[in-house]
């Protein structure tokens, strides 16, 4: 999977969790909670979507590294 494909899937997952957001306009280094209405339940839902989409388990201990778009992309890359 290319970096562009990964980014597209992640942005789609963010939009599913936060439908009022505009994921393509997110600052990739700013935590989601500081940019969109994103609570802890939304974050867990995002992690579940990503695990399904990438068929990869994401341990809860890794969640802090995934608080930003760039964090997710680096983790999945």
N, CA, C and O atoms as a MOPAC input file, in Angstrom:
PM7 MOZYME 1SCF
protein

 N      0.84900 1    -1.17200 1     0.00000 1
 C      0.00000 1     0.00000 1     0.00000 1
 C      0.89900 1     1.24100 1     0.00000 1
 O      1.88400 1     1.30900 1     0.73500 1
 N      0.54800 1     2.19900 1    -0.82000 1
 C      1.34300 1     3.41800 1    -0.90600 1
 C      1.00600 1     4.36700 1     0.23100 1
 O     -0.01400 1     4.20800 1     0.90200 1
 N      1.86200 1     5.34700 1     0.44200 1
 C      1.62400 1     6.35800 1     1.47500 1
 C      0.35200 1     7.13400 1     1.17400 1
 O     -0.38500 1     7.49200 1     2.09300 1
 N      0.08400 1     7.39800 1    -0.09200 1
 C     -1.12500 1     8.13300 1    -0.48400 1
 C     -2.37500 1     7.31900 1    -0.17100 1
 O     -3.36900 1     7.86400 1     0.30800 1
 N     -2.32600 1     6.02500 1    -0.43900 1
 C     -3.46500 1     5.15700 1    -0.13300 1
 C     -3.70500 1     5.08600 1     1.37400 1
 O     -4.84600 1     5.13800 1     1.83500 1
 N     -2.62400 1     4.96700 1     2.12800 1
 C     -2.74100 1     4.92800 1     3.58400 1
 C     -3.36700 1     6.21600 1     4.09400 1
 O     -4.28700 1     6.18200 1     4.91100 1
 N     -2.87500 1     7.34200 1     3.61900 1
 C     -3.40600 1     8.64900 1     4.03700 1
 C     -4.89500 1     8.76400 1     3.70200 1
 O     -5.67600 1     9.25200 1     4.51800 1
 N     -5.28400 1     8.32600 1     2.52600 1
 C     -6.69000 1     8.39300 1     2.11500 1
 C     -7.57200 1     7.56600 1     3.03800 1
 O     -8.63700 1     8.02200 1     3.45200 1
 N     -7.13900 1     6.36100 1     3.36000 1
 C     -7.91500 1     5.49400 1     4.25000 1
 C     -8.02700 1     6.10800 1     5.63900 1
 O     -9.09500 1     6.06600 1     6.25000 1
 N     -6.93700 1     6.67500 1     6.14200 1
 C     -6.95500 1     7.30200 1     7.46700 1
 C     -7.89500 1     8.50200 1     7.46300 1
 O     -8.68300 1     8.66100 1     8.39500 1
 N     -7.83200 1     9.34000 1     6.45000 1
 C     -8.71400 1    10.51100 1     6.37700 1
 C    -10.17700 1    10.09300 1     6.28000 1
 O    -11.04300 1    10.73200 1     6.87600 1
 N    -10.45600 1     9.03800 1     5.54300 1
 C    -11.82500 1     8.53300 1     5.45700 1
 C    -12.30700 1     8.02700 1     6.80800 1
 O    -13.46000 1     8.24400 1     7.18000 1
 N    -11.43400 1     7.35800 1     7.53800 1
 C    -11.80000 1     6.86000 1     8.87000 1
 C    -12.07800 1     8.01300 1     9.82300 1
 O    -13.02800 1     7.96100 1    10.60300 1
 N    -11.25400 1     9.04900 1     9.76300 1
 C    -11.48500 1    10.23200 1    10.61100 1
 C    -12.83600 1    10.84700 1    10.27400 1
 O    -13.58900 1    11.22700 1    11.17200 1
 N    -13.14300 1    10.94400 1     9.00300 1
 C    -14.42000 1    11.54100 1     8.58300 1
 C    -15.60000 1    10.69100 1     9.03200 1
 O    -16.65700 1    11.22800 1     9.36200 1
 N    -15.43400 1     9.37200 1     9.04700 1
 C    -16.51500 1     8.49800 1     9.54000 1
 C    -16.77800 1     8.72400 1    11.01400 1
 O    -17.92700 1     8.71200 1    11.45500 1
 N    -15.71200 1     8.93000 1    11.77900 1
 C    -15.85800 1     9.12600 1    13.22400 1
 C    -16.35000 1    10.54600 1    13.53700 1
 O    -17.14400 1    10.75100 1    14.45500 1
 N    -15.87400 1    11.50100 1    12.77300 1
 C    -16.23400 1    12.91000 1    12.99700 1
 C    -16.75900 1    13.47600 1    11.67300 1
 O    -16.03300 1    14.18300 1    10.97300 1
 N    -18.01600 1    13.17100 1    11.32700 1
 C    -18.54300 1    13.54100 1    10.01100 1
 C    -18.59300 1    15.04200 1     9.73300 1
 O    -18.63400 1    15.44900 1     8.57200 1
 N    -18.59000 1    15.86000 1    10.76100 1
 C    -18.61500 1    17.30900 1    10.55200 1
 C    -17.22400 1    17.88600 1    10.31400 1
 O    -17.08500 1    19.07300 1    10.02000 1
 N    -16.20300 1    17.05600 1    10.44100 1
 C    -14.82600 1    17.52600 1    10.27000 1
 C    -14.45400 1    17.57100 1     8.79300 1
 O    -15.13600 1    17.00500 1     7.93900 1
 N    -13.36000 1    18.25700 1     8.52300 1
 C    -12.78200 1    18.28700 1     7.18500 1
 C    -11.35600 1    17.74800 1     7.31000 1
 O    -10.40200 1    18.52100 1     7.38000 1
 N    -11.21500 1    16.42600 1     7.33700 1
 C     -9.91200 1    15.81000 1     7.61000 1
 C     -8.78600 1    16.27800 1     6.69500 1
 O     -7.63100 1    16.33800 1     7.11400 1
 N     -9.11500 1    16.60900 1     5.45100 1
 C     -8.07200 1    17.04000 1     4.52000 1
 C     -7.46900 1    18.38600 1     4.90400 1
 O     -6.42500 1    18.77200 1     4.37900 1
 N     -8.12300 1    19.10500 1     5.82000 1
 C     -7.61400 1    20.40100 1     6.26800 1
 C     -6.96800 1    20.34700 1     7.65300 1
 O     -6.63200 1    21.38600 1     8.22200 1
 N     -6.79400 1    19.15700 1     8.19100 1
 C     -6.17700 1    19.02600 1     9.50600 1
 C     -4.69700 1    19.38700 1     9.45700 1
 O     -4.00100 1    19.09700 1     8.48400 1
 N     -4.23700 1    20.02200 1    10.52300 1
 C     -2.79500 1    20.21100 1    10.69500 1
 C     -2.25900 1    18.84200 1    11.10000 1
 O     -2.66900 1    18.31100 1    12.13200 1
 N     -1.36500 1    18.26200 1    10.32400 1
 C     -0.93500 1    16.88900 1    10.58900 1
 C     -0.14800 1    16.69100 1    11.88200 1
 O      0.03600 1    15.55700 1    12.32400 1
 N      0.31800 1    17.78100 1    12.49300 1
 C      1.10500 1    17.64400 1    13.71900 1
 C      0.36500 1    18.09800 1    14.98000 1
 O      0.92000 1    18.03800 1    16.07600 1
 N     -0.86400 1    18.54300 1    14.83400 1
 C     -1.65900 1    18.98900 1    15.97700 1
 C     -2.62200 1    17.87300 1    16.36700 1
 O     -3.28300 1    17.30000 1    15.50100 1
 N     -2.71000 1    17.55500 1    17.66500 1
 C     -3.62400 1    16.48600 1    18.09100 1
 C     -5.05600 1    16.71800 1    17.61100 1
 O     -5.53400 1    17.85100 1    17.55600 1
 N     -5.72200 1    15.62500 1    17.26700 1
 C     -7.10200 1    15.70000 1    16.78900 1
 C     -7.99700 1    16.45300 1    17.76200 1
 O     -8.82900 1    17.26100 1    17.34700 1
 N     -7.83100 1    16.19300 1    19.04100 1
 C     -8.68700 1    16.81900 1    20.06300 1
 C     -8.59100 1    18.34400 1    20.05600 1
 O     -9.51900 1    19.03000 1    20.48300 1
 N     -7.47500 1    18.86700 1    19.57300 1
 C     -7.29000 1    20.31600 1    19.51700 1
 C     -7.83900 1    20.92700 1    18.22800 1
 O     -7.86100 1    22.14900 1    18.08200 1
 N     -8.27700 1    20.09100 1    17.30300 1
 C     -8.72700 1    20.59800 1    16.00700 1
 C    -10.19200 1    20.32300 1    15.69000 1
 O    -10.86200 1    21.12600 1    15.04100 1
 N    -10.67500 1    19.18300 1    16.15600 1
 C    -12.05200 1    18.79700 1    15.85800 1
 C    -12.70800 1    18.30900 1    17.14200 1
 O    -12.03500 1    18.02600 1    18.13300 1
 N    -14.02700 1    18.21700 1    17.10700 1
 C    -14.77400 1    17.73100 1    18.25900 1
 C    -14.56400 1    16.22200 1    18.35000 1
 O    -15.32900 1    15.43900 1    17.78600 1
 N    -13.52200 1    15.83200 1    19.06200 1
 C    -13.03500 1    14.45500 1    19.07400 1
 C    -12.79000 1    14.05200 1    20.51800 1
 O    -11.82200 1    14.50400 1    21.12900 1
 N    -13.65300 1    13.20800 1    21.07200 1
 C    -13.45400 1    12.78900 1    22.46000 1
 C    -12.80700 1    11.40700 1    22.50700 1
 O    -12.44800 1    10.84200 1    21.47300 1
 N    -12.66500 1    10.87800 1    23.70400 1
 C    -11.96500 1     9.60000 1    23.85000 1
 C    -12.71300 1     8.45300 1    23.17900 1
 O    -12.08200 1     7.52900 1    22.66700 1
 N    -14.02300 1     8.49400 1    23.17300 1
 C    -14.79700 1     7.45000 1    22.49900 1
 C    -14.56500 1     7.53100 1    20.98700 1
 O    -14.40600 1     6.50700 1    20.32200 1
 N    -14.54700 1     8.74600 1    20.45600 1
 C    -14.25600 1     8.92300 1    19.03200 1
 C    -12.87700 1     8.36300 1    18.68900 1
 O    -12.69500 1     7.71600 1    17.65700 1
 N    -11.91700 1     8.62000 1    19.56400 1
 C    -10.55500 1     8.14100 1    19.31000 1
 C    -10.51100 1     6.61600 1    19.28400 1
 O     -9.87600 1     6.02700 1    18.41000 1
 N    -11.17700 1     5.98300 1    20.23200 1
 C    -11.21100 1     4.51600 1    20.26400 1
 C    -11.91700 1     3.98700 1    19.01400 1
 O    -11.49100 1     2.98900 1    18.43400 1
 N    -12.98600 1     4.65000 1    18.60500 1
 C    -13.66900 1     4.24500 1    17.37200 1
 C    -12.74900 1     4.37300 1    16.16200 1
 O    -12.76600 1     3.52100 1    15.27400 1
 N    -11.95300 1     5.42500 1    16.12500 1
 C    -10.99000 1     5.59800 1    15.03600 1
 C     -9.97000 1     4.46000 1    15.04500 1
 O     -9.64100 1     3.91600 1    13.99100 1
 N     -9.47500 1     4.10200 1    16.21200 1
 C     -8.50600 1     3.01000 1    16.30800 1
 C     -9.11900 1     1.70100 1    15.81000 1
 O     -8.45200 1     0.92100 1    15.13100 1
 N    -10.38100 1     1.46200 1    16.14500 1
 C    -11.05500 1     0.25100 1    15.68200 1
 C    -11.20500 1     0.24600 1    14.16400 1
 O    -10.99600 1    -0.78400 1    13.52300 1
 N    -11.56500 1     1.38500 1    13.58800 1
 C    -11.67700 1     1.47600 1    12.13200 1
 C    -10.32900 1     1.22300 1    11.46100 1
 O    -10.25000 1     0.52400 1    10.45100 1
 N     -9.28400 1     1.79300 1    12.02500 1
 C     -7.95400 1     1.60700 1    11.44200 1
 C     -7.50200 1     0.15400 1    11.54700 1
 O     -6.88700 1    -0.37700 1    10.62200 1
 N     -7.80300 1    -0.48500 1    12.66800 1
 C     -7.43900 1    -1.89300 1    12.83100 1
 C     -8.14600 1    -2.74900 1    11.78600 1
 O     -7.55400 1    -3.67400 1    11.22800 1
 N     -9.41000 1    -2.43900 1    11.52300 1
 C    -10.15900 1    -3.18200 1    10.51100 1
 C     -9.60700 1    -2.89900 1     9.11100 1
 O     -9.39100 1    -3.81900 1     8.32300 1
 N     -9.38700 1    -1.63500 1     8.81600 1
 C     -8.95200 1    -1.24200 1     7.47700 1
 C     -7.57200 1    -1.79900 1     7.12900 1
 O     -7.31600 1    -2.18600 1     5.98900 1
 N     -6.68900 1    -1.83400 1     8.12500 1
 C     -5.31400 1    -2.26100 1     7.86500 1
 C     -5.03800 1    -3.68500 1     8.33600 1
 O     -3.92100 1    -4.18800 1     8.22200 1
 N     -6.08500 1    -4.32500 1     8.86900 1
 C     -5.96100 1    -5.69800 1     9.36900 1
 C     -4.72200 1    -5.83600 1    10.24400 1
 O     -3.87900 1    -6.71300 1    10.05800 1
 N     -4.66000 1    -4.93100 1    11.19800 1
 C     -3.49700 1    -4.85000 1    12.08100 1
 C     -3.96800 1    -4.45400 1    13.47500 1
 O     -4.74500 1    -3.51100 1    13.62200 1
 N     -3.50900 1    -5.16100 1    14.48700 1
 C     -3.86100 1    -4.82800 1    15.86700 1
 C     -3.03400 1    -3.63300 1    16.31400 1
 O     -1.82400 1    -3.57800 1    16.09000 1
 N     -3.70400 1    -2.67900 1    16.94700 1
 C     -3.02000 1    -1.51200 1    17.50600 1
 C     -3.17400 1    -1.59500 1    19.02300 1
 O     -4.26600 1    -1.36500 1    19.54200 1
 N     -2.10600 1    -1.91800 1    19.73500 1
 C     -2.20000 1    -2.02200 1    21.19400 1
 C     -2.53900 1    -0.66600 1    21.82500 1
 O     -2.09900 1     0.38400 1    21.35600 1
 N     -3.31100 1    -0.71800 1    22.87100 1
 C     -3.71500 1     0.50100 1    23.57000 1
 C     -2.50500 1     1.30400 1    24.05100 1
 O     -2.57100 1     2.52900 1    24.15100 1
 N     -1.42800 1     0.63200 1    24.34200 1
 C     -0.21300 1     1.32600 1    24.79900 1
 C      0.38500 1     2.20400 1    23.70300 1
 O      1.17200 1     3.10500 1    23.99300 1
 N      0.01800 1     1.94900 1    22.44800 1
 C      0.51700 1     2.74900 1    21.33200 1
 C     -0.36500 1     3.96000 1    21.02000 1
 O      0.03200 1     4.82200 1    20.23500 1
 N     -1.53400 1     4.03500 1    21.61200 1
 C     -2.48500 1     5.10800 1    21.30800 1
 C     -1.89200 1     6.51600 1    21.43800 1
 O     -2.17500 1     7.35500 1    20.58200 1
 N     -1.09200 1     6.81700 1    22.45600 1
 C     -0.55500 1     8.18100 1    22.56300 1
 C      0.23500 1     8.62100 1    21.32300 1
 O      0.25000 1     9.80600 1    20.99000 1
 N      0.87500 1     7.69500 1    20.65400 1
 C      1.65400 1     8.03600 1    19.45500 1
 C      0.75600 1     8.31800 1    18.25300 1
 O      1.22500 1     8.79100 1    17.21800 1
 N     -0.53200 1     8.02600 1    18.39500 1
 C     -1.46800 1     8.14300 1    17.27700 1
 C     -2.43900 1     9.31000 1    17.44000 1
 O     -3.52300 1     9.29900 1    16.85700 1
 N     -2.07000 1    10.29000 1    18.20800 1
 C     -2.94700 1    11.42300 1    18.49500 1
 C     -3.00500 1    12.45100 1    17.37000 1
 O     -3.85100 1    13.34500 1    17.38100 1
 N     -2.09700 1    12.32000 1    16.39400 1
 C     -2.06500 1    13.26000 1    15.27200 1
 C     -2.09300 1    12.47700 1    13.95800 1
 O     -1.84000 1    11.27200 1    13.92900 1
 N     -2.40100 1    13.17800 1    12.89000 1
 C     -2.40900 1    12.53600 1    11.58100 1
 C     -1.02500 1    12.00100 1    11.23200 1
 O     -0.89400 1    10.86400 1    10.77800 1
 N     -0.00300 1    12.80900 1    11.44000 1
 C      1.36000 1    12.33800 1    11.15200 1
 C      1.75700 1    11.16800 1    12.04500 1
 O      2.48400 1    10.27300 1    11.61400 1
 N      1.28700 1    11.17500 1    13.27200 1
 C      1.56900 1    10.06000 1    14.17600 1
 C      0.97800 1     8.76200 1    13.64500 1
 O      1.63000 1     7.71800 1    13.66900 1
 N     -0.24600 1     8.83300 1    13.17100 1
 C     -0.89300 1     7.64200 1    12.60500 1
 C     -0.15600 1     7.17800 1    11.35400 1
 O      0.12900 1     5.99200 1    11.19100 1
 N      0.14700 1     8.12700 1    10.47700 1
 C      0.81200 1     7.77000 1     9.21900 1
 C      2.18500 1     7.16000 1     9.46600 1
 O      2.57000 1     6.21000 1     8.78400 1
 N      2.92100 1     7.68700 1    10.42000 1
 C      4.23900 1     7.13200 1    10.75300 1
 C      4.08500 1     5.72600 1    11.34200 1
 O      4.85600 1     4.82300 1    11.01800 1
 N      3.10400 1     5.55500 1    12.19300 1
 C      2.87300 1     4.25900 1    12.83200 1
 C      2.49200 1     3.19600 1    11.80800 1
 O      2.97600 1     2.06600 1    11.86900 1
 N      1.64100 1     3.55600 1    10.88600 1
 C      1.17000 1     2.60100 1     9.89300 1
 C      2.14600 1     2.41700 1     8.73700 1
 O      2.08300 1     1.42600 1     8.00800 1
 N      3.05000 1     3.38200 1     8.57800 1
 C      3.99300 1     3.34800 1     7.45600 1
 C      5.01100 1     2.33000 1     7.62700 1
 O      5.87900 1     2.17400 1     6.76800 1

